[in-house]
């Protein structure tokens, strides 16, 4: 707890058994009230290890995808009373030590959501980000900034903090269950006028860290461009993409059964 606000860290996990304990060990327990892991039908021991670590563990009976996993994570955090929710990948690619800094930027009223940027400070390449991923990140970020009229340093980080108000307001159930979910959620936050902050974050690329292959990266890149164009078309009132529609019935439930599909 920080400034009387409950902080939850959510871990959307898939085959994270080799890195999970290292990630959890570095989460600052002195301020974090709740750690929630959703295992997206992993084929390894992720679920068992999570239970052994004594954190709240939810298991999907079938794989729902990266976006579907996050929907379960956020719904569970809201149901358990979180005021700020930090989404952290359990693959140890991002340092858990920034949880306090990210959460405090929201708790003390400066931002509604905060993103840990690998680009600010130049940490991406020093941390081993492959050159093609770095170039793709910069090109896609530039394209989205130009299309949407924004100034983000990157749109693709997997380390994010959200206020409860944002999670209750965004129509997250209208977002994809695939990897483009992250991008759609950020674009939703910008579209609905929430204050978005960024913080520099080192990153580590190593054998155990998760990464999507080239083919999936191409699909993701096309989805990112489509998301930015949807934002611009919505602003121009030329289209009404579902994930940007102000639909209360597409928001996360206040209480949920994690075994039911969101």
C-alpha positions as CSV (number, residue, x, y, z in Angstrom):
1,X,0.0,0.0,0.0
2,X,1.2,3.5,-0.8
3,X,-0.6,6.7,0.3
4,X,-3.5,4.4,1.4
5,X,-3.9,3.0,-2.1
6,X,-3.9,-0.8,-2.7
7,X,-1.4,-1.9,-5.4
8,X,-1.7,-5.1,-7.3
9,X,0.8,-6.6,-9.7
10,X,-0.7,-8.9,-12.3
11,X,1.4,-11.5,-14.2
12,X,-0.1,-12.8,-17.5
13,X,1.8,-16.0,-17.8
14,X,2.4,-18.6,-20.4
15,X,5.2,-21.2,-20.0
16,X,7.0,-18.9,-17.5
17,X,8.3,-21.6,-15.1
18,X,12.0,-20.8,-15.7
19,X,11.7,-17.1,-14.9
20,X,8.7,-16.8,-12.6
21,X,10.5,-17.0,-9.3
22,X,13.2,-14.5,-10.2
23,X,10.4,-12.1,-11.3
24,X,8.3,-12.5,-8.1
25,X,11.4,-12.3,-5.8
26,X,12.1,-8.7,-7.0
27,X,8.5,-7.4,-6.7
28,X,8.6,-4.8,-3.8
29,X,6.4,-6.5,-1.3
30,X,6.7,-3.6,1.1
31,X,4.2,-1.6,-1.0
32,X,2.5,-4.3,-3.2
33,X,-0.6,-5.7,-1.6
34,X,-1.5,-8.3,-4.1
35,X,0.2,-10.4,-6.7
36,X,-2.1,-12.2,-9.2
37,X,-0.9,-14.7,-11.9
38,X,-3.1,-16.0,-14.7
39,X,-1.7,-19.1,-16.3
40,X,-2.9,-19.3,-19.8
41,X,-3.0,-23.1,-20.1
42,X,0.8,-23.5,-20.0
43,X,2.4,-26.8,-20.9
44,X,5.1,-26.4,-18.2
45,X,5.0,-26.0,-14.4
46,X,4.0,-22.4,-14.3
47,X,0.7,-23.0,-12.4
48,X,2.4,-25.3,-9.8
49,X,5.3,-22.9,-9.2
50,X,3.0,-19.9,-8.8
51,X,1.0,-21.8,-6.2
52,X,4.2,-22.7,-4.4
53,X,5.2,-19.1,-4.3
54,X,2.0,-18.3,-2.4
55,X,0.5,-15.8,-4.8
56,X,-3.0,-15.7,-6.1
57,X,-3.1,-18.0,-9.1
58,X,-5.8,-18.4,-11.7
59,X,-5.6,-21.1,-14.4
60,X,-7.3,-21.0,-17.8
61,X,-8.6,-24.4,-18.9
62,X,-7.9,-23.4,-22.5
63,X,-5.5,-20.9,-24.0
64,X,-7.2,-17.6,-24.5
65,X,-4.3,-15.7,-25.9
66,X,-2.2,-12.8,-24.6
67,X,-5.1,-10.3,-24.6
68,X,-7.5,-12.8,-23.1
69,X,-5.0,-13.5,-20.3
70,X,-4.8,-9.8,-19.4
71,X,-8.6,-9.4,-19.3
72,X,-8.7,-12.1,-16.7
73,X,-5.8,-10.5,-14.8
74,X,-7.4,-7.0,-14.7
75,X,-10.8,-8.3,-13.8
76,X,-9.4,-10.3,-10.9
77,X,-7.4,-7.3,-9.6
78,X,-10.5,-5.1,-9.7
79,X,-12.5,-7.7,-7.9
80,X,-9.9,-7.9,-5.2
81,X,-9.9,-4.2,-4.5
82,X,-6.9,-2.8,-6.3
83,X,-6.6,1.0,-6.7
84,X,-3.5,0.7,-9.0
85,X,-2.7,-2.3,-11.2
86,X,0.8,-2.9,-12.6
87,X,1.0,-5.4,-15.4
88,X,4.4,-7.1,-15.5
89,X,5.6,-9.9,-17.8
90,X,6.8,-12.9,-15.6
91,X,9.6,-13.6,-18.1
92,X,12.0,-11.3,-16.2
93,X,12.6,-9.1,-19.3
94,X,11.5,-6.0,-17.3
95,X,12.8,-5.2,-13.9
96,X,10.1,-5.5,-11.2
97,X,12.0,-2.8,-9.2
98,X,10.2,-0.1,-11.1
99,X,6.8,-1.1,-9.7
100,X,7.0,1.5,-6.9
101,X,8.0,4.3,-9.2
102,X,5.3,3.5,-11.8
103,X,2.5,3.1,-9.2
104,X,3.5,6.3,-7.3
105,X,3.1,8.4,-10.5
106,X,-0.6,7.4,-10.5
107,X,-1.2,7.3,-6.8
108,X,0.0,10.9,-6.3
109,X,-2.2,12.2,-9.1
110,X,0.2,13.0,-11.9
111,X,-1.0,10.3,-14.4
112,X,-3.8,7.9,-15.0
113,X,-1.6,5.3,-16.6
114,X,2.2,4.8,-16.8
115,X,4.3,2.9,-19.4
116,X,7.9,1.7,-18.9
117,X,9.7,2.6,-22.1
118,X,12.6,0.6,-23.4
119,X,13.4,3.4,-25.8
120,X,13.8,6.3,-23.4
121,X,17.4,6.3,-22.2
122,X,18.5,3.9,-24.9
123,X,18.2,0.8,-22.8
124,X,16.7,-1.4,-25.5
125,X,19.8,-2.1,-27.6
126,X,22.1,-2.3,-24.5
127,X,19.7,-4.9,-23.1
128,X,20.1,-7.1,-26.2
129,X,17.0,-6.2,-28.2
130,X,17.5,-7.6,-31.7
131,X,18.2,-4.9,-34.3
132,X,15.2,-5.9,-36.4
133,X,12.9,-5.6,-33.4
134,X,14.4,-2.2,-32.5
135,X,13.9,-0.9,-36.0
136,X,10.4,-2.2,-36.2
137,X,9.6,-0.6,-32.8
138,X,10.8,2.8,-33.9
139,X,9.1,2.6,-37.3
140,X,5.8,1.5,-35.9
141,X,6.0,4.1,-33.1
142,X,6.8,6.9,-35.6
143,X,3.9,5.8,-37.8
144,X,1.4,5.7,-34.9
145,X,2.6,9.1,-33.6
146,X,2.1,10.7,-37.0
147,X,-1.3,9.1,-37.6
148,X,-2.6,9.8,-34.2
149,X,-0.9,13.1,-33.4
150,X,0.8,11.8,-30.3
151,X,4.4,11.9,-28.9
152,X,4.9,8.5,-27.3
153,X,8.4,7.1,-27.2
154,X,7.0,3.6,-27.8
155,X,3.6,1.8,-27.9
156,X,4.9,-1.8,-27.5
157,X,6.2,-2.2,-24.0
158,X,4.8,-5.0,-21.9
159,X,5.2,-3.1,-18.6
160,X,2.3,-0.9,-17.7
161,X,0.5,0.6,-14.7
162,X,-3.2,1.6,-14.6
163,X,-5.5,3.4,-12.2
164,X,-8.6,1.6,-11.2
165,X,-10.6,4.4,-12.9
166,X,-9.0,3.6,-16.2
167,X,-9.6,-0.1,-16.0
168,X,-13.3,0.4,-15.0
169,X,-13.8,2.9,-17.9
170,X,-12.1,1.3,-20.9
171,X,-14.2,-1.1,-23.1
172,X,-11.5,-3.8,-22.8
173,X,-13.8,-6.7,-23.7
174,X,-14.0,-5.2,-27.2
175,X,-10.2,-5.5,-27.6
176,X,-8.5,-8.4,-29.3
177,X,-7.4,-11.5,-27.4
178,X,-4.2,-11.6,-29.3
179,X,-1.0,-9.6,-29.0
180,X,-2.4,-6.4,-30.4
181,X,-4.5,-6.1,-27.2
182,X,-1.7,-4.1,-25.6
183,X,-1.8,-1.5,-28.5
184,X,-5.5,-1.3,-28.6
185,X,-5.7,-0.7,-24.8
186,X,-3.1,2.1,-25.0
187,X,-5.0,3.7,-27.9
188,X,-8.2,3.5,-25.9
189,X,-6.6,5.3,-23.0
190,X,-5.5,8.1,-25.4
191,X,-8.8,8.3,-27.1
192,X,-10.8,8.6,-23.9
193,X,-8.6,11.4,-22.7
194,X,-6.6,9.7,-19.8
195,X,-3.2,11.2,-18.8
196,X,-0.4,8.9,-20.1
197,X,3.1,9.0,-18.6
198,X,6.3,7.2,-19.5
199,X,9.3,6.2,-17.5
200,X,12.7,4.9,-18.7
201,X,13.1,1.1,-18.2
202,X,16.1,-1.2,-18.8
203,X,15.3,-4.5,-20.5
204,X,16.9,-7.9,-20.8
205,X,16.8,-10.2,-23.8
206,X,17.9,-13.8,-23.1
207,X,17.0,-17.4,-24.0
208,X,14.3,-17.8,-21.4
209,X,12.6,-14.4,-22.1
210,X,9.4,-14.8,-24.2
211,X,9.3,-13.3,-27.7
212,X,7.0,-13.8,-30.7
213,X,8.4,-15.1,-33.9
214,X,8.8,-13.1,-37.1
215,X,5.5,-14.2,-38.6
216,X,3.6,-13.2,-35.5
217,X,5.5,-9.9,-35.4
218,X,4.3,-9.1,-38.9
219,X,0.7,-9.8,-38.0
220,X,1.2,-7.7,-34.9
221,X,2.7,-4.8,-36.9
222,X,-0.2,-4.8,-39.4
223,X,-2.6,-4.8,-36.4
224,X,-0.8,-1.8,-34.9
225,X,-1.2,0.2,-38.1
226,X,-4.8,-0.7,-38.3
227,X,-5.3,0.4,-34.7
228,X,-3.8,3.8,-35.4
229,X,-5.9,4.2,-38.5
230,X,-9.0,3.3,-36.5
231,X,-8.2,6.0,-34.0
232,X,-7.8,8.6,-36.7
233,X,-11.0,7.5,-38.5
234,X,-12.9,7.6,-35.3
235,X,-11.6,11.1,-34.6
236,X,-12.7,12.2,-38.1
237,X,-16.2,10.5,-37.5
238,X,-15.6,8.4,-40.6
239,X,-15.8,5.0,-38.7
240,X,-16.8,3.6,-35.4
241,X,-14.4,0.7,-34.5
242,X,-15.8,-1.5,-31.8
243,X,-12.8,-1.2,-29.5
244,X,-13.3,2.6,-29.4
245,X,-17.0,2.6,-28.9
246,X,-18.2,3.9,-25.5
247,X,-20.0,0.7,-24.6
248,X,-20.6,0.1,-20.9
249,X,-21.4,-3.6,-21.6
250,X,-17.9,-4.1,-23.0
251,X,-16.2,-3.0,-19.8
252,X,-14.7,-5.5,-17.3
253,X,-17.1,-6.8,-14.7
254,X,-16.6,-5.7,-11.1
255,X,-16.7,-9.3,-10.0
256,X,-16.0,-12.4,-12.1
257,X,-15.5,-16.1,-12.2
258,X,-12.1,-16.6,-13.8
259,X,-13.2,-19.9,-15.2
260,X,-15.8,-18.2,-17.3
261,X,-14.9,-16.6,-20.6
262,X,-14.7,-12.8,-20.5
